[in-house]
């Protein structure tokens, strides 16, 4: 049962083992009214851990009715196409901008292969297409009736153009995906996950305003777990997101290329994480959740694409 934590009578958290480590990638399971929904079912490489975890929570994976993706990054939704074989009743829900990449995974596979090369299979497992008739496209403003709950869908770009959050107004639970950042358990440090190609600081700030206005009782973040002090958490992320962007912009203006910028960036940022915890493997675990190289690449692309006048 260790990989499954019951958070309240209708909500479970599942920890998926990624690169040999637990409590870095998580899914949430909600149940009610004879429906069973998984939020961010994870990458294809963790299906073998996901299925028994659903059973440990007391359910049959065959009974899953909804696969809800906060966004279609591989660590959140890479498994959905494959999972449908195990979940004959399930439908996939994702933002309309992500849907084409679930139906045709060619581009996603090609760009991930450019980044991960030989490690593709080990990291992500199978990335199978999802038949369009089994997908429902979401937009901000959609209200879903799922597992006895009313889940509001809010469009929250910034980390990804196809990112949404799911908010249960009655319980105050907010399923936040990556827009609320990365914060591993028991460490008071929120890291902005800023991989290419979609990073947009203005959009992300607006999305953080959206989250704040909802006044959630708890943020369920994907990497990893519940966070109760939402306002504090959001402001910590907002500050760091801006500060990191300025570090990258400043270095770009001084002529740094990517290769030199990455170590400079680590020098200027990592000490804050080291200060926030005494856990010896914290740096490595945060790096698995959202690595520095991709953070730098994401910011560099943002500045070049959105603000060439500042370079
Ligand atoms: Zn993501």
Boltz pocket constraint, residues with backbone or C-beta under 6 A from the ligand:
constraints:
  - pocket:
      binder: B
      contacts: [[A, 71], [A, 73], [A, 76], [A, 159], [A, 160], [A, 178], [A, 193]]
      max_distance: 6.0
